[in-house]
Amino acid sequence: MTFWFIVGSQFLYGEEALAKVAEDGKKIAEGLSGLPFPVEYKLTAKTPKEIEDIVKKANFDDDCAGIITFCHTFSPSKMWINGLARLQKPWLHLHTQFNKSIPNEELDMDYMNLHQSAHGDREHGFIGARLRTTRRIITGYWKDEKVLSQIAGWQHAAVAAAFSKNLVIVRFGDNMRQVAVTEGDKVEAQIKLGWQVNTIAVGDLAEEMDKVTDAEIDTLVAEYRSQYDMDDKDIDTIRYQAREEIAIEKILVREGAKAFTNTFEDLHGMKQLPGLATQHLLSKGYGYGAEGDWKTAGLVAIFKAMYPECPTAFMEDYCYDFEQGLILGAHMLEVCPTIAATKPRIEVHHLGIGGKEPPARLVFEGRAGSANAVSLVDVGGRMRLIAQAVECVKPTKTLPNLPVARAMWKPAPDLETGATNWLIAGGAHHTALTFGASESDIRDLARILGIELVRLDENTTPDQLEKELMLGDLIWNK
């Protein structure tokens, strides 16, 4: 995907000055070539029609992930109204200037007329505020690493938002019975997030499994063998997981889906709950949510699309260690191996839930590092994105009798406060644990999608959070 660079000016400065503005604009766009996604200079906009026309083109160009604007000179803000009012793509207002410093002898009125971003961008900033248009403002010199890093993060969020707008999620069966947080308004999710959430019967999945050939299974098992530690004594169980994975992915590809759910309460026609099958699909970039949790499935898929090279996993809070101030996160089967600290191993163990055969699953310890635990919940009338800063650590106990993938982390600022804040905000027990998306990235994503963000970090106190949520109810319940 690409980002369009639009420079603002006007005819008042004359053709010679406008030629220089366009030349500088192209150089800035070229200087942004090291960003994760290409930036293309499109035009120096001088009239309302030019602005409206370029916005219309951006809106209907599937390859355009957003626009970046910079007013090199004074660009009267009224001429931006019709264009910005119609903008449907993410907007970054880059408040910079062509030269980093103010020259001494070179500074005359000609120079002042040509280099007045501080003048033009303030006019540009006003109209964004007046229109109440969603935008990200980044200020600083366009060659500085800090500015480039901020633009890169916004780009990742914009691309993830574009991915979200076309996301299809398949639910194999319904959600776990009597669970509240996995429920939600799928119509609202499609309006705000773009998600299409549809159900496919588990019996249809079982029929697809019957069509999988031994040759297909042989190929996938060889892939397992190359990626994981594997013992052939469990080969029949492993092959069954391969059969499940192949059938699931065929349906996902057919439906154009990048995320899915299932539940141990609905396995009609299947011998095992997909464990290894789900984990390997997660490692390939699919999103997943257990017990029919389509909101977490979509969230995991988005963070994987935002930073494909960074670890993101479906996760669940299980146990607390109040002595060490840590949370043990795991799930009975389906934690993504991208967060593994060492090479995962395939094991087969009894699963005391679901009433099916013991399934194969990947067992490993999670990596250490800074991350964010993110939850998407429906709080009635709106979606709320909750993001908590966490510090993952090497598991402090070997847990020899827990045959599942697991991770340990400390929530900010500490276990007691962090867990209290999570409960106040209404965070789910399922999360997307992402090592790629930063606080700024998540904020940009929520801003672009137009949903509420509740940020929990070292500065968040329960009293402050309760007040913020009460204010949020006034703001978001429109």
C-alpha positions, -999 to +999 in steps of 0.1 A: +000+000+000+011+036-006+006+070+011-001+102-009+019+133-001+000+165-008+016+200-005-005+230+002+001+265-014-017+291-035-013+311-067-004+343-048+033+335-048+037+333-085+048+305-108+085+306-099+078+302-062+052+274-069+078+255-090+101+257-060+074+245-036+067+215-058+104+207-061+108+209-023+076+188-018+090+161-041+123+160-021+104+156+011+084+127-003+116+111-016+132+117+018+104+096+033+113+066+010+129+047+039+096+044+057+078+010+058+054+019+031+060+041+000+052+078+000+042+094-033+042+131-041+009+138-058+006+175-063+010+210-049-027+220-042-036+255-050-074+255-055-105+239-038-111+218-069-076+204-069-080+194-033-114+179-037-104+160-068-073+144-052-093+134-021-119+117-043-092+098-061-076+088-027-110+076-014-115+052-043-080+040-047-077+007-029-039+010-028-040+044-011-037+038+027-039+075+037-028+110+029+000+131+043-004+169+040+022+197+044+015+234+038+048+247+025+035+282+022+002+298+033-026+277+020-060+294+028-080+269+049-114+275+033-102+259+001-095+227+020-131+224+034-148+204+006-119+181+002-113+173+039-151+170+046-152+142+021-120+124+031-125+088+039-088+078+043-065+083+073-050+118+074-016+127+088-008+165+091+030+167+089+040+200+105+075+205+093+095+228+070+119+222+042+149+236+059+158+226+095+171+260+107+167+297+100+195+311+078+211+344+086+222+363+054+199+343+032+168+353+051+149+380+032+113+386+022+115+362-008+127+335+016+100+343+041+073+341+015+086+307+003+093+291+037+064+298+060+052+264+071+047+278+106+022+302+090+005+279+065+003+248+088-014+268+115-041+277+090-043+241+080-045+230+116-074+253+123-095+239+096-089+204+108-100+214+142-130+234+129-142+204+108-135+181+138-119+158+113-099+128+126-062+134+120-028+127+134-004+156+138+033+150+138+056+180+143+094+181+137+120+182+110+112+156+083+147+141+082+149+135+120+147+099+132+121+107+158+097+121+132+103+093+108+096+068+135+063+085+144+053+085+107+062+048+104+040+039+134+011+059+119+016+041+086+014+007+103-018+018+120-033+031+088-025-001+069-040-022+098-072+000+097-074-007+059-070-044+067-098-041+093-122-026+069-121-057+047-117-083+075-139-114+073-141-136+104-155-172+103-171-186+134-172-224+134-202-228+156-214-203+182-197-189+213-194-207+246-227-208+264-234-183+291-203-163+286-209-125+285-177-109+271-176-130+239-210-116+229-213-084+209-230-064+183-218-077+149-237-050+130-219-023+150-186-041+144-192-040+107-202-003+107-173+009+128-146-017+121-156-031+087-157-067+100-180-093+084-186-119+111-204-150+098-210-186+111-202-218+093-216-251+108-190-274+124-206-302+105-196-284+073-160-283+086-161-320+094-172-327+058-143-306+045-120-326+067-132-358+051-120-345+017-084-339+028-060-363+011-031-382+027-007-364+004-019-330+017-014-343+052+021-356+044+032-322+032+019-303+062+033-329+087+067-324+070+063-286+076+055-293+113+087-315+115+108-287+101+095-261+125+089-279+158+103-307+179+082-337+171+080-373+182+065-399+158+050-419+186+020-395+184+020-394+146-017-404+142-028-376+165-006-351+147-019-361+113-054-356+126-045-320+136-030-315+101-063-327+086-081-301+107-058-273+098-060-280+060-098-281+061-100-249+082-077-230+059-095-242+028-127-227+042-110-195+053-095-191+018-128-198+002-145-172+024-118-146+021-114-148+058-083-139+079-096-149+114-117-176+129-132-189+161-144-223+175-154-237+208-149-270+227-187-271+232-194-275+195-172-301+178-199-321+159-182-347+137-146-339+150-124-362+171-102-334+186-104-298+194-080-281+170-048-272+190-017-276+169-039-268+139-050-235+153-015-226+166+001-232+132-026-211+114-019-183+139+018-185+130+008-180+094-009-147+102-045-157+109-064-143+139-081-166+164-104-164+194-114-193+216-149-201+228-164-182+198-146-149+207-148-132+174-137-098+187-104-111+200-100-131+168-103-099+147-080-080+170-052-106+168-056-106+130-052-068+129-021-067+150-006-095+128-014-074+098+000-042+114+034-058+122+036-092+103+072-097+115+065-091+152+050-117+177+013-114+184-007-141+202-041-150+213-038-150+251-059-156+283-052-146+319-051-177+341-034-174+374-018-147+396+014-149+415+008-122+442+042-129+457+061-120+425+035-096+411+031-117+379+002-130+357+004-164+342-011-163+307-019-194+287-047-213+271-056-249+269-043-252+234-042-222+211-014-198+220+006-186+189+042-199+186+055-166+174+059-155+210+079-186+219+113-181+236+127-214+223+117-240+196+082-253+204+076-290+208+045-310+198+030-329+226-002-349+231-020-348+264-055-354+278-077-323+276-101-323+305-128-304+287-148-310+256-151-347+258-130-356+228-097-374+221-064-359+236-053-333+210-017-324+199-006-290+208+026-269+209+042-265+243+066-236+250+075-208+273+068-172+261+095-147+254+105-117+276+101-081+265+078-051+266+043-057+251+007-046+252-022-067+262-052-055+242-089-063+246-119-052+224-152-052+242-188-042+234-199-020+263-233-013+249-237+011+220-200+013+212-168-007+210-141+000+236-104-008+229-085-014+262-047-015+260-025-023+290+013-019+291+029-052+303+064-064+308+068-101+298+094-121+317+109-155+315+085-178+334+098-180+369+086-216+374+091-247+352+055-259+356+063-295+345+027-306+348+012-278+327+014-291+291+004-259+273+021-228+259+024-201+285+037-167+292+043-145+323+040-108+326+038-079+350+010-054+342+018-017+347+022-003+373+019-035+394-003-065+396-028-053+421-033-018+404-031-032+369-057-059+375-080-035+393-078-011+364-085-039+339-116-049+358-128-013+361-124-008+323-143-041+316-114-058+299-120-094+287-102-125+299-090-130+263-065-106+249-043-100+219-007-099+233+014-079+209+051-072+210+049-051+178+022-024+183+033+005+206+010+027+226+011+053+199+003+027+172-027+015+192-039+051+198-036+058+160-056+027+152-084+036+176-084+072+162-086+060+126-113+035+133-133+060+154-136+039+186-130+046+223-095+038+236-088+032+273-051+032+280-038+015+312-002+022+321+021+031+350+003+065+355-032+050+356-049+050+390-083+034+397-098+067+409-086+085+378-098+057+355-133+057+369-136+095+362-122+090+327-147+063+320-176+084+332-165+112+309-161+087+282-198+077+286-208+113+280-185+116+249-191+083+232-228+077+240-241+099+212 
